[in-house]
Amino acid sequence: MHCPECGFVNSEGANYCQKCGAFLGDAKKPGDTTEVYQLDETGDLKPVDLESLETEGASLVIRSGGGRSGEAFDVKGERMAIGRSPDAEVFLDDVTVSRNHATLVRKRDGVYIDDLGSLNGTYVNRHRIESHKLQSGDELQVGKYKLTYLER
């Protein structure tokens, strides 16, 4: 198994790189997918095929945290707030999330996520960031929530 950080070849089943110490257990395996759900008329969750969604653009999908796996947020407008504030477009109600944690900003060359000085930080692909240009498939961590950024 190759380390995603330094490229060192580790033995199969290793959890950490023997050279740099990077965690190997979360390496994506072929077939890993993000599932999206929506509430139907009865209040039950029903799976949604991402390819069949009518909207174009980008979405943030909660992968884990807060019992909200599969919940999706369409990325709209020039700015979108992420935080514990009820006014945030991406409302994540947990003490590990700052009231005004991060913001998504649409610029000429793409969508960026900017940390707003949050206590626990904002992570993209397991790296703490201050500002980062997002690409489809990026994993964001905001407090205990893990989200996937998807472009369609």
Phi, psi and omega in degrees: 000126180276138176288130179289343182271310187242350178085359180299140180273115179256161178291150179301140178088356179292142178266333182229148178291133180288339182268308186249348178085005180296145179287129183257346188293335182267007181302131182294136178259151178304135179098351176298134180224164172253129179257141180240140179232153172227156176281133176269187184299331183272356181091002178273155177279135175233138180294148179238132174279117183303326182291336184271353180296139184282333183283148175257163176113220187234159178218154167251129181240127178287122178269323178202157178113132174068013181066025184243024181306134177095348179290135185242146177234121176288135178275112184232154175074187182278328182219144175223127180277142174238126179171188183272352177291133178299342179278350182291140177295326175248090184274116181240099189274088177201148182294343178282352180252129177290156180304314175241083191278307185206170177219144172265131182235126176271121177244176182303323185261009176146191181258131180245151170248131180241128174285141183254038180076030182295151181295314183269355177082168176238134184239140172236121182052044176069016176242129179292136185232160167254319175210140183208134174282125184275145174234151181305131180098351178298140176259125178255143172235122178234106186062229180272358182273136171246128182233153176246134176268123182235134174252141178242000000 
